[in-house]
Amino acid sequence: MQPKTKVELYAAIRRDSRAGLATRALRRKYGVGFRTTGKALASVWPAPRKPIPPRSSRLDPFKPLIDQMLRADLDAPRKQRHTAQRIFDRLLEEHQADQVSYGMVRDYVRLRRAEIRLVLQ
């Protein structure tokens, strides 16, 4: 039976190594590489995972423009407010935002409208 977690894998490798199994046999038995067996024999605990740095969105350069449009809509009558489609069209026409999709704009507008409403209340 294969260990389920990395901690269990490390413990099993160390246990079998103490029982006299060679590192090559350990690698074959557990289906791991030589680096993994070396790390398991050198340390009781596996190294923590490295945090993944957040990626910037293609929409990031246009977020201030969208926020500005949504804030301007607060004073406008309900029927004259920007829809997500209209904001997307304006980004394409006025700012040549060819790299953003309608779905990206729609999702961001949905989130920001809710946040702006909460701030005003």
N, CA, C and O of each residue as an XYZ file, in Angstrom:
484
protein
N       0.841     -1.186      0.000
C       0.000      0.000      0.000
C       0.886      1.249      0.000
O       1.803      1.368      0.814
N       0.609      2.166     -0.907
C       1.386      3.390     -1.013
C       0.977      4.381      0.071
O      -0.208      4.478      0.391
N       1.919      5.114      0.641
C       1.574      6.160      1.614
C       0.743      7.249      0.949
O       0.908      7.539     -0.236
N      -0.158      7.850      1.735
C      -1.077      8.841      1.171
C      -0.507     10.251      1.201
O      -0.733     11.030      0.275
N       0.225     10.585      2.245
C       0.764     11.935      2.339
C       2.279     11.882      2.243
O       2.893     10.819      2.335
N       2.861     13.051      2.055
C       4.310     13.126      1.950
C       4.981     12.758      3.275
O       6.051     12.150      3.290
N       4.346     13.132      4.381
C       4.889     12.787      5.698
C       4.916     11.266      5.859
O       5.900     10.700      6.335
N       3.822     10.614      5.458
C       3.779      9.150      5.540
C       4.808      8.514      4.606
O       5.428      7.511      4.956
N       4.988      9.094      3.425
C       5.982      8.588      2.480
C       7.380      8.687      3.074
O       8.155      7.733      3.014
N       7.703      9.849      3.650
C       9.018     10.034      4.264
C       9.226      9.028      5.390
O      10.302      8.442      5.509
N       8.202      8.826      6.213
C       8.317      7.874      7.328
C       8.531      6.452      6.804
O       9.344      5.707      7.351
N       7.811      6.076      5.758
C       7.951      4.730      5.201
C       9.338      4.528      4.592
O       9.933      3.462      4.744
N       9.847      5.539      3.910
C      11.186      5.436      3.323
C      12.233      5.287      4.423
O      13.130      4.450      4.314
N      12.128      6.087      5.476
C      13.088      5.986      6.580
C      12.988      4.628      7.276
O      14.003      4.033      7.637
N      11.762      4.146      7.459
C      11.553      2.850      8.123
C      12.185      1.720      7.305
O      12.878      0.863      7.854
N      11.943      1.723      5.993
C      12.504      0.667      5.147
C      14.024      0.794      5.025
O      14.724     -0.209      4.882
N      14.532      2.031      5.083
C      15.975      2.225      5.032
C      16.630      1.658      6.285
O      17.685      1.028      6.206
N      16.007      1.879      7.439
C      16.532      1.313      8.691
C      16.467     -0.213      8.667
O      17.281     -0.886      9.301
N      15.492     -0.757      7.928
C      15.359     -2.214      7.822
C      16.407     -2.816      6.888
O      16.533     -4.037      6.796
N      17.165     -1.953      6.192
C      18.263     -2.455      5.377
C      18.043     -2.386      3.878
O      18.868     -2.896      3.121
N      16.950     -1.768      3.419
C      16.696     -1.655      1.986
C      17.634     -0.600      1.384
O      17.841      0.457      1.979
N      18.189     -0.885      0.226
C      19.068      0.061     -0.461
C      18.236      1.209     -1.033
O      17.028      1.086     -1.238
N      18.917      2.324     -1.282
C      18.183      3.492     -1.796
C      17.574      3.214     -3.165
O      16.489      3.708     -3.470
N      18.252      2.438     -3.982
C      17.690      2.105     -5.294
C      16.413      1.277     -5.135
O      15.447      1.473     -5.872
N      16.412      0.363     -4.185
C      15.217     -0.447     -3.925
C      14.097      0.416     -3.351
O      12.924      0.201     -3.655
N      14.461      1.396     -2.518
C      13.456      2.324     -1.974
C      12.806      3.121     -3.103
O      11.588      3.295     -3.139
N      13.639      3.598     -4.020
C      13.097      4.384     -5.138
C      12.155      3.544     -5.979
O      11.101      4.023     -6.396
N      12.520      2.307     -6.229
C      11.690      1.422     -7.032
C      10.393      1.086     -6.296
O       9.322      1.076     -6.902
N      10.485      0.812     -4.999
C       9.315      0.407     -4.221
C       8.278      1.524     -4.136
O       7.079      1.274     -4.267
N       8.739      2.753     -3.918
C       7.807      3.864     -3.717
C       7.597      4.713     -4.966
O       6.772      5.627     -4.961
N       8.325      4.425     -6.019
C       8.124      5.152     -7.269
C       8.535      6.609     -7.184
O       7.871      7.481     -7.745
N       9.636      6.876     -6.479
C      10.113      8.249     -6.321
C      11.525      8.345     -6.868
O      12.160      7.328     -7.147
N      12.014      9.563     -7.020
C      13.351      9.791     -7.539
C      14.399      9.802     -6.443
O      14.094      9.707     -5.255
N      15.641      9.922     -6.879
C      16.737      9.889     -5.910
C      16.741     11.119     -5.014
O      17.180     11.047     -3.867
N      16.254     12.252     -5.527
C      16.201     13.456     -4.690
C      15.197     13.277     -3.553
O      15.455     13.681     -2.419
N      14.055     12.671     -3.863
C      13.026     12.465     -2.841
C      13.524     11.515     -1.761
O      13.320     11.766     -0.573
N      14.168     10.438     -2.158
C      14.678      9.516     -1.133
C      15.768     10.182     -0.310
O      15.842      9.973      0.901
N      16.609     10.976     -0.946
C      17.653     11.696     -0.209
C      17.070     12.665      0.799
O      17.540     12.747      1.934
N      16.041     13.403      0.385
C      15.395     14.349      1.301
C      14.702     13.623      2.437
O      14.720     14.087      3.577
N      14.088     12.483      2.134
C      13.387     11.722      3.171
C      14.364     11.181      4.203
O      14.054     11.152      5.394
N      15.535     10.756      3.763
C      16.521     10.222      4.699
C      17.237     11.328      5.469
O      17.740     11.094      6.568
N      17.286     12.532      4.898
C      17.983     13.640      5.550
C      17.109     14.379      6.556
O      17.623     14.938      7.525
N      15.809     14.389      6.345
C      14.934     15.200      7.191
C      13.690     14.412      7.570
O      13.174     13.609      6.793
N      13.221     14.667      8.794
C      12.007     13.995      9.265
C      10.780     14.569      8.574
O       9.868     13.833      8.198
N      10.762     15.881      8.411
C       9.603     16.557      7.827
C       9.915     17.028      6.425
O      11.017     17.515      6.170
N       8.968     16.895      5.506
C       9.180     17.444      4.158
C       9.198     18.971      4.200
O       8.584     19.585      5.073
N       9.895     19.563      3.265
C       9.969     21.024      3.191
C       8.586     21.580      2.869
O       7.847     20.984      2.085
N       8.229     22.721      3.468
C       6.916     23.302      3.155
C       6.867     23.756      1.698
O       7.889     24.084      1.095
N       5.671     23.767      1.160
C       5.501     24.193     -0.231
C       5.816     25.673     -0.371
O       5.540     26.471      0.526
N       6.389     26.022     -1.495
C       6.679     27.422     -1.769
C       5.384     28.110     -2.181
O       4.620     27.562     -2.976
N       5.127     29.304     -1.651
C       3.906     30.001     -2.065
C       4.015     30.453     -3.520
O       5.069     30.895     -3.977
N       2.911     30.332     -4.223
C       2.868     30.742     -5.621
C       2.584     32.239     -5.668
O       1.573     32.684     -5.126
N       3.450     33.024     -6.302
C       3.192     34.463     -6.360
C       1.969     34.747     -7.228
O       1.783     34.104     -8.262
N       1.138     35.698     -6.820
C      -0.060     35.993     -7.616
C       0.317     36.597     -8.970
O       1.211     37.435     -9.077
N      -0.394     36.142     -9.988
C      -0.169     36.667    -11.331
C      -0.985     37.932    -11.522
O      -2.061     38.085    -10.944
N      -0.472     38.824    -12.326
C      -1.256     40.006    -12.651
C      -2.230     39.656    -13.775
O      -1.941     38.822    -14.634
N      -3.364     40.298    -13.750
C      -4.400     40.046    -14.739
C      -4.182     40.945    -15.955
O      -3.583     42.015    -15.849
N      -4.672     40.500    -17.097
C      -4.614     41.357    -18.284
C      -5.555     42.540    -18.130
O      -5.460     43.520    -18.868
N      -6.462     42.444    -17.168
C      -7.423     43.518    -16.940
C      -6.849     44.605    -16.025
O      -7.420     45.693    -15.946
N      -5.743     44.340    -15.338
C      -5.188     45.276    -14.354
C      -4.998     46.703    -14.873
O      -5.353     47.639    -14.157
N      -4.460     46.922    -16.072
C      -4.289     48.309    -16.518
C      -5.613     49.054    -16.721
O      -5.633     50.284    -16.742
N      -6.710     48.320    -16.869
C      -7.994     48.947    -17.167
C      -8.918     49.034    -15.954
O      -9.994     49.626    -16.040
N      -8.518     48.459    -14.843
C      -9.374     48.468    -13.653
C      -9.685     49.881    -13.155
O     -10.831     50.147    -12.793
N      -8.708     50.802    -13.123
C      -9.068     52.169    -12.705
C     -10.100     52.822    -13.630
O     -10.959     53.572    -13.168
N     -10.018     52.541    -14.923
C     -10.989     53.105    -15.866
C     -12.392     52.553    -15.605
O     -13.377     53.290    -15.635
N     -12.465     51.250    -15.351
C     -13.761     50.627    -15.073
C     -14.337     51.184    -13.777
O     -15.527     51.486    -13.700
N     -13.480     51.319    -12.750
C     -13.945     51.875    -11.474
C     -14.462     53.298    -11.656
O     -15.464     53.686    -11.055
N     -13.775     54.064    -12.484
C     -14.202     55.438    -12.750
C     -15.579     55.450    -13.421
O     -16.431     56.267    -13.075
N     -15.794     54.552    -14.372
C     -17.101     54.472    -15.041
C     -18.194     54.082    -14.052
O     -19.294     54.635    -14.088
N     -17.895     53.137    -13.176
C     -18.904     52.685    -12.212
C     -19.219     53.766    -11.189
O     -20.367     53.907    -10.767
N     -18.206     54.531    -10.785
C     -18.466     55.625     -9.830
C     -19.282     56.739    -10.483
O     -20.126     57.357     -9.835
N     -19.029     56.993    -11.762
C     -19.804     58.007    -12.475
C     -21.259     57.567    -12.618
O     -22.159     58.404    -12.673
N     -21.488     56.265    -12.677
C     -22.845     55.739    -12.814
C     -23.663     55.881    -11.539
O     -24.888     55.768    -11.583
N     -23.024     56.122    -10.420
C     -23.766     56.228     -9.164
C     -24.737     57.402     -9.190
O     -25.817     57.337     -8.602
N     -24.349     58.479     -9.876
C     -25.199     59.667     -9.945
C     -26.167     59.622    -11.123
O     -27.119     60.401    -11.165
N     -25.945     58.739    -12.061
C     -26.779     58.680    -13.264
C     -28.096     57.966    -12.971
O     -28.165     57.128    -12.072
N     -29.136     58.298    -13.729
C     -30.389     57.550    -13.600
C     -30.160     56.074    -13.934
O     -29.227     55.726    -14.657
N     -31.012     55.230    -13.405
C     -30.826     53.785    -13.507
C     -30.703     53.308    -14.958
O     -29.870     52.454    -15.259
N     -31.512     53.845    -15.838
C     -31.521     53.398    -17.230
C     -30.307     53.903    -18.022
O     -30.034     53.417    -19.119
N     -29.585     54.874    -17.467
C     -28.439     55.435    -18.189
C     -27.103     54.896    -17.688
O     -26.048     55.356    -18.126
N     -27.135     53.939    -16.786
C     -25.895     53.389    -16.243
C     -25.248     52.433    -17.240
O     -25.913     51.865    -18.106
N     -23.939     52.273    -17.094
C     -23.188     51.373    -17.971
C     -23.492     49.918    -17.631
O     -23.493     49.526    -16.465
N     -23.746     49.139    -18.652
C     -23.819     47.689    -18.469
C     -22.396     47.142    -18.643
O     -21.505     47.849    -19.114
N     -22.200     45.904    -18.266
C     -20.882     45.293    -18.455
C     -20.532     45.256    -19.942
O     -19.374     45.447    -20.314
N     -21.530     45.011    -20.787
C     -21.293     44.990    -22.231
C     -20.847     46.363    -22.726
O     -19.934     46.463    -23.545
N     -21.489     47.413    -22.233
C     -21.136     48.770    -22.664
C     -19.729     49.145    -22.193
O     -18.973     49.783    -22.926
N     -19.381     48.746    -20.968
C     -18.028     49.013    -20.469
C     -17.008     48.284    -21.336
O     -15.974     48.847    -21.694
N     -17.299     47.037    -21.671
C     -16.403     46.259    -22.532
C     -16.251     46.933    -23.894
O     -15.139     47.042    -24.411
N     -17.360     47.383    -24.477
C     -17.305     48.055    -25.778
C     -16.477     49.336    -25.711
O     -15.698     49.626    -26.619
N     -16.649     50.106    -24.626
C     -15.872     51.342    -24.474
C     -14.381     51.047    -24.335
O     -13.549     51.774    -24.877
N     -14.045     49.982    -23.611
C     -12.631     49.622    -23.479
C     -12.033     49.272    -24.842
O     -10.898     49.642    -25.144
N     -12.801     48.562    -25.656
C     -12.308     48.206    -26.988
C     -12.169     49.433    -27.880
O     -11.167     49.591    -28.577
N     -13.175     50.299    -27.856
C     -13.184     51.458    -28.751
C     -12.187     52.528    -28.324
O     -11.380     52.990    -29.130
N     -12.246     52.920    -27.056
C     -11.488     54.081    -26.599
C     -10.067     53.744    -26.154
O      -9.180     54.595    -26.223
N      -9.844     52.513    -25.697
C      -8.543     52.197    -25.098
C      -7.846     51.015    -25.765
O      -6.818     50.555    -25.270
N      -8.377     50.520    -26.865
C      -7.793     49.417    -27.625
C      -7.420     48.240    -26.712
O      -6.308     47.716    -26.780
N      -8.354     47.844    -25.872
C      -8.132     46.746    -24.921
C      -8.469     45.420    -25.593
O      -9.408     44.735    -25.190
N      -7.705     45.064    -26.611
C      -7.983     43.841    -27.369
C      -7.646     42.575    -26.593
O      -8.157     41.501    -26.910
N      -6.792     42.689    -25.582
C      -6.349     41.495    -24.863
C      -7.302     41.069    -23.756
O      -7.093     40.016    -23.153
N      -8.339     41.847    -23.469
C      -9.296     41.458    -22.428
C     -10.539     40.868    -23.078
O     -10.907     41.230    -24.196
N     -11.174     39.957    -22.361
C     -12.384     39.330    -22.879
C     -13.604     39.906    -22.167
O     -13.494     40.542    -21.119
N     -14.748     39.668    -22.757
C     -15.985     40.139    -22.145
C     -16.199     39.485    -20.786
O     -16.643     40.145    -19.847
N     -15.891     38.210    -20.670
C     -16.075     37.506    -19.399
C     -15.242     38.099    -18.276
O     -15.701     38.187    -17.137
N     -14.016     38.506    -18.592
C     -13.166     39.138    -17.579
C     -13.789     40.438    -17.096
O     -13.837     40.708    -15.896
N     -14.265     41.241    -18.042
C     -14.872     42.526    -17.689
C     -16.159     42.298    -16.906
O     -16.400     42.968    -15.902
N     -16.982     41.364    -17.354
C     -18.254     41.084    -16.684
C     -18.038     40.663    -15.237
O     -18.710     41.163    -14.336
N     -17.104     39.747    -15.014
C     -16.851     39.275    -13.653
C     -16.322     40.392    -12.764
O     -16.729     40.510    -11.608
N     -15.418     41.212    -13.292
C     -14.869     42.312    -12.504
C     -15.942     43.349    -12.192
O     -16.008     43.854    -11.072
N     -16.781     43.668    -13.173
C     -17.851     44.653    -12.950
C     -18.819     44.146    -11.887
O     -19.272     44.919    -11.044
N     -19.138     42.861    -11.920
C     -20.045     42.299    -10.919
C     -19.461     42.460     -9.510
O     -20.168     42.858     -8.584
N     -18.192     42.154     -9.355
C     -17.551     42.283     -8.042
C     -17.466     43.734     -7.586
O     -17.795     44.051     -6.443
N     -17.027     44.608     -8.478
C     -16.825     46.007     -8.097
C     -18.138     46.719     -7.806
O     -18.195     47.552     -6.902
N     -19.196     46.409     -8.551
C     -20.486     47.039     -8.259
C     -20.928     46.707     -6.846
O     -21.397     47.579     -6.115
N     -20.781     45.452     -6.463
C     -21.167     45.041     -5.113
C     -20.301     45.742     -4.070
O     -20.818     46.181     -3.043
N     -19.002     45.856     -4.310
C     -18.110     46.516     -3.357
C     -18.426     47.996     -3.234
O     -18.424     48.545     -2.132
N     -18.697     48.643     -4.353
C     -18.999     50.074     -4.321
C     -20.304     50.323     -3.581
O     -20.418     51.296     -2.835
N     -21.286     49.454     -3.779
C     -22.553     49.600     -3.055
C     -22.353     49.452     -1.554
O     -22.954     50.186     -0.769
N     -21.512     48.505     -1.153
C     -21.258     48.301      0.276
C     -20.552     49.499      0.895
O     -20.829     49.863      2.038
N     -19.648     50.108      0.152
C     -18.919     51.264      0.667
C     -19.864     52.438      0.880
O     -19.710     53.191      1.842
N     -20.830     52.600      0.002
C     -21.742     53.739      0.100
C     -22.770     53.586      1.209
O     -23.287     54.583      1.711
N     -23.070     52.372      1.593
C     -24.111     52.177      2.610
C     -23.603     52.378      4.000
O     -24.363     52.248      4.960
